[in-house]
């Protein structure tokens, strides 16, 4: 992807890669069950690399435009974020590991969004690894190993922050059973700002 795209929905299925180096990908649909899905099915891995481009999911009230990494059972999605920006304006709909495997590796760039789920339903493995100059600006909670809907993730859900230059802001964080919040302070400690929210450790 090296130009501006306006699409109703972009859903990657069983295997393949996408390299986004320039231009803005905008999900414009007003439909339901749509959005940007990186690995809808499996078992072959899907990899999306954002390096210099922009992703925007505008909010369309009353619809379900969403970002899914590891959407369906048996899926395997990897999101490599090197530079650029990713803005999800859809409230409550960034899922990193819904029913499949998910790995978000970010060494630069800016992610901005609302409620984030890391490991949900029956996700076998969900990882977020932030290093380098990665920035997260989340204006709602971050839920790690979210079984609030009655489905406990099968294995682990991890948020790992490495190095002194990562900036992470959210409004509250909940770490549940099988969830892990990890820091590697080599070279200094990154910024973790929970704002006016609370950090809850519930068997995490």
One Martini backbone bead per residue (centre of mass of N, CA, C, O) as a GRO file, in nm:
protein
  204
    1UNK     BB    1   0.091   0.040   0.028
    2UNK     BB    2   0.124   0.379  -0.158
    3UNK     BB    3  -0.175   0.496  -0.115
    4UNK     BB    4  -0.482   0.613  -0.122
    5UNK     BB    5  -0.748   0.449   0.071
    6UNK     BB    6  -1.102   0.371   0.020
    7UNK     BB    7  -1.278   0.138   0.225
    8UNK     BB    8  -1.508  -0.077   0.354
    9UNK     BB    9  -1.312  -0.344   0.359
   10UNK     BB   10  -1.030  -0.531   0.520
   11UNK     BB   11  -0.971  -0.889   0.470
   12UNK     BB   12  -0.758  -1.117   0.599
   13UNK     BB   13  -0.675  -1.441   0.576
   14UNK     BB   14  -0.493  -1.719   0.459
   15UNK     BB   15  -0.242  -1.556   0.439
   16UNK     BB   16   0.009  -1.317   0.403
   17UNK     BB   17   0.099  -0.975   0.289
   18UNK     BB   18   0.145  -0.628   0.412
   19UNK     BB   19   0.276  -0.315   0.278
   20UNK     BB   20   0.284   0.003   0.451
   21UNK     BB   21   0.446   0.315   0.324
   22UNK     BB   22   0.191   0.488   0.214
   23UNK     BB   23  -0.058   0.654   0.293
   24UNK     BB   24  -0.422   0.623   0.336
   25UNK     BB   25  -0.620   0.409   0.530
   26UNK     BB   26  -0.980   0.401   0.489
   27UNK     BB   27  -1.265   0.319   0.674
   28UNK     BB   28  -1.601   0.397   0.530
   29UNK     BB   29  -1.817   0.230   0.628
   30UNK     BB   30  -2.176   0.159   0.741
   31UNK     BB   31  -2.145  -0.120   0.820
   32UNK     BB   32  -2.136  -0.448   0.929
   33UNK     BB   33  -1.884  -0.652   0.991
   34UNK     BB   34  -1.627  -0.456   0.969
   35UNK     BB   35  -1.294  -0.364   0.845
   36UNK     BB   36  -0.984  -0.445   0.998
   37UNK     BB   37  -0.855  -0.773   0.917
   38UNK     BB   38  -0.591  -0.966   1.066
   39UNK     BB   39  -0.689  -1.254   1.041
   40UNK     BB   40  -0.975  -1.447   0.993
   41UNK     BB   41  -0.811  -1.703   0.922
   42UNK     BB   42  -0.673  -2.037   0.870
   43UNK     BB   43  -0.333  -2.107   0.962
   44UNK     BB   44  -0.199  -1.889   0.810
   45UNK     BB   45  -0.003  -1.623   0.819
   46UNK     BB   46  -0.060  -1.274   0.885
   47UNK     BB   47   0.112  -0.971   0.759
   48UNK     BB   48   0.131  -0.635   0.889
   49UNK     BB   49   0.311  -0.345   0.764
   50UNK     BB   50   0.387  -0.033   0.926
   51UNK     BB   51   0.586   0.215   0.718
   52UNK     BB   52   0.465   0.545   0.683
   53UNK     BB   53   0.174   0.518   0.721
   54UNK     BB   54  -0.198   0.530   0.734
   55UNK     BB   55  -0.458   0.462   0.978
   56UNK     BB   56  -0.828   0.485   0.947
   57UNK     BB   57  -1.111   0.464   1.185
   58UNK     BB   58  -1.400   0.582   1.167
   59UNK     BB   59  -1.683   0.693   1.318
   60UNK     BB   60  -1.997   0.500   1.293
   61UNK     BB   61  -2.282   0.530   1.409
   62UNK     BB   62  -2.425   0.205   1.455
   63UNK     BB   63  -2.162   0.050   1.400
   64UNK     BB   64  -1.881  -0.217   1.335
   65UNK     BB   65  -1.617  -0.091   1.305
   66UNK     BB   66  -1.301  -0.275   1.301
   67UNK     BB   67  -1.017  -0.407   1.482
   68UNK     BB   68  -0.843  -0.711   1.390
   69UNK     BB   69  -0.620  -0.943   1.563
   70UNK     BB   70  -0.715  -1.235   1.541
   71UNK     BB   71  -1.032  -1.322   1.475
   72UNK     BB   72  -1.031  -1.632   1.431
   73UNK     BB   73  -1.030  -1.949   1.455
   74UNK     BB   74  -0.690  -2.028   1.372
   75UNK     BB   75  -0.565  -1.763   1.362
   76UNK     BB   76  -0.269  -1.553   1.235
   77UNK     BB   77  -0.158  -1.237   1.357
   78UNK     BB   78   0.061  -0.967   1.232
   79UNK     BB   79   0.179  -0.645   1.370
   80UNK     BB   80   0.401  -0.417   1.216
   81UNK     BB   81   0.529  -0.119   1.382
   82UNK     BB   82   0.748   0.141   1.277
   83UNK     BB   83   0.573   0.370   1.123
   84UNK     BB   84   0.344   0.623   1.181
   85UNK     BB   85  -0.026   0.581   1.182
   86UNK     BB   86  -0.301   0.488   1.421
   87UNK     BB   87  -0.660   0.546   1.400
   88UNK     BB   88  -0.922   0.463   1.635
   89UNK     BB   89  -1.265   0.589   1.655
   90UNK     BB   90  -1.380   0.330   1.767
   91UNK     BB   91  -1.551   0.237   2.029
   92UNK     BB   92  -1.416  -0.054   2.165
   93UNK     BB   93  -1.241  -0.162   1.874
   94UNK     BB   94  -0.963  -0.320   1.985
   95UNK     BB   95  -0.846  -0.640   1.876
   96UNK     BB   96  -0.596  -0.850   2.036
   97UNK     BB   97  -0.725  -1.121   2.024
   98UNK     BB   98  -1.004  -1.314   1.998
   99UNK     BB   99  -0.961  -1.635   1.864
  100UNK     BB  100  -0.667  -1.582   1.796
  101UNK     BB  101  -0.358  -1.510   1.701
  102UNK     BB  102  -0.149  -1.234   1.840
  103UNK     BB  103   0.090  -0.977   1.709
  104UNK     BB  104   0.228  -0.674   1.845
  105UNK     BB  105   0.489  -0.481   1.684
  106UNK     BB  106   0.643  -0.183   1.831
  107UNK     BB  107   0.902   0.083   1.739
  108UNK     BB  108   0.691   0.299   1.627
  109UNK     BB  109   0.484   0.539   1.633
  110UNK     BB  110   0.115   0.604   1.640
  111UNK     BB  111  -0.136   0.513   1.871
  112UNK     BB  112  -0.500   0.572   1.849
  113UNK     BB  113  -0.761   0.506   2.101
  114UNK     BB  114  -0.966   0.310   2.265
  115UNK     BB  115  -1.070   0.038   2.360
  116UNK     BB  116  -0.859  -0.240   2.469
  117UNK     BB  117  -0.804  -0.579   2.363
  118UNK     BB  118  -0.595  -0.835   2.520
  119UNK     BB  119  -0.732  -1.096   2.497
  120UNK     BB  120  -1.012  -1.285   2.383
  121UNK     BB  121  -1.194  -1.525   2.460
  122UNK     BB  122  -1.012  -1.785   2.264
  123UNK     BB  123  -0.728  -1.680   2.278
  124UNK     BB  124  -0.421  -1.831   2.282
  125UNK     BB  125  -0.250  -1.561   2.179
  126UNK     BB  126  -0.146  -1.232   2.315
  127UNK     BB  127   0.064  -0.963   2.184
  128UNK     BB  128   0.241  -0.670   2.319
  129UNK     BB  129   0.522  -0.492   2.170
  130UNK     BB  130   0.712  -0.225   2.317
  131UNK     BB  131   0.947  -0.007   2.150
  132UNK     BB  132   1.150   0.242   2.132
  133UNK     BB  133   0.910   0.496   1.995
  134UNK     BB  134   0.655   0.404   2.103
  135UNK     BB  135   0.296   0.503   2.081
  136UNK     BB  136   0.026   0.539   2.322
  137UNK     BB  137  -0.325   0.670   2.287
  138UNK     BB  138  -0.563   0.599   2.533
  139UNK     BB  139  -0.913   0.696   2.615
  140UNK     BB  140  -0.921   0.420   2.767
  141UNK     BB  141  -0.911   0.106   2.830
  142UNK     BB  142  -0.700  -0.173   2.923
  143UNK     BB  143  -0.742  -0.519   2.842
  144UNK     BB  144  -0.601  -0.811   3.002
  145UNK     BB  145  -0.759  -1.075   2.969
  146UNK     BB  146  -1.075  -1.088   2.852
  147UNK     BB  147  -1.373  -1.231   3.040
  148UNK     BB  148  -1.645  -1.057   3.048
  149UNK     BB  149  -1.811  -1.256   2.834
  150UNK     BB  150  -1.723  -1.567   2.946
  151UNK     BB  151  -1.429  -1.585   2.802
  152UNK     BB  152  -1.138  -1.748   2.846
  153UNK     BB  153  -0.839  -1.734   2.771
  154UNK     BB  154  -0.631  -2.003   2.701
  155UNK     BB  155  -0.369  -1.842   2.766
  156UNK     BB  156  -0.199  -1.557   2.682
  157UNK     BB  157  -0.163  -1.206   2.789
  158UNK     BB  158   0.055  -0.940   2.658
  159UNK     BB  159   0.238  -0.655   2.800
  160UNK     BB  160   0.535  -0.506   2.658
  161UNK     BB  161   0.792  -0.287   2.797
  162UNK     BB  162   1.082  -0.143   2.626
  163UNK     BB  163   1.242   0.101   2.742
  164UNK     BB  164   1.264   0.472   2.761
  165UNK     BB  165   1.079   0.565   2.476
  166UNK     BB  166   0.812   0.481   2.572
  167UNK     BB  167   0.460   0.578   2.521
  168UNK     BB  168   0.192   0.532   2.772
  169UNK     BB  169  -0.164   0.588   2.742
  170UNK     BB  170  -0.440   0.567   2.980
  171UNK     BB  171  -0.780   0.481   3.121
  172UNK     BB  172  -0.702   0.230   3.249
  173UNK     BB  173  -0.627  -0.105   3.394
  174UNK     BB  174  -0.670  -0.464   3.326
  175UNK     BB  175  -0.543  -0.763   3.494
  176UNK     BB  176  -0.597  -1.085   3.428
  177UNK     BB  177  -0.617  -1.392   3.407
  178UNK     BB  178  -0.333  -1.457   3.204
  179UNK     BB  179  -0.215  -1.181   3.255
  180UNK     BB  180   0.058  -0.949   3.136
  181UNK     BB  181   0.281  -0.706   3.282
  182UNK     BB  182   0.579  -0.584   3.119
  183UNK     BB  183   0.915  -0.489   3.219
  184UNK     BB  184   1.211  -0.333   3.065
  185UNK     BB  185   1.476  -0.132   3.217
  186UNK     BB  186   1.676  -0.109   3.001
  187UNK     BB  187   1.801   0.220   3.007
  188UNK     BB  188   1.523   0.244   3.152
  189UNK     BB  189   1.199   0.402   3.186
  190UNK     BB  190   0.900   0.410   3.085
  191UNK     BB  191   0.591   0.548   3.004
  192UNK     BB  192   0.313   0.517   3.246
  193UNK     BB  193  -0.020   0.642   3.192
  194UNK     BB  194  -0.342   0.623   3.371
  195UNK     BB  195  -0.447   0.870   3.480
  196UNK     BB  196  -0.781   0.856   3.617
  197UNK     BB  197  -0.743   0.571   3.660
  198UNK     BB  198  -0.699   0.216   3.711
  199UNK     BB  199  -0.503  -0.046   3.856
  200UNK     BB  200  -0.591  -0.385   3.792
  201UNK     BB  201  -0.530  -0.691   3.972
  202UNK     BB  202  -0.674  -1.014   3.852
  203UNK     BB  203  -0.457  -1.261   3.867
  204UNK     BB  204  -0.210  -1.132   3.682
   0.00000   0.00000   0.00000
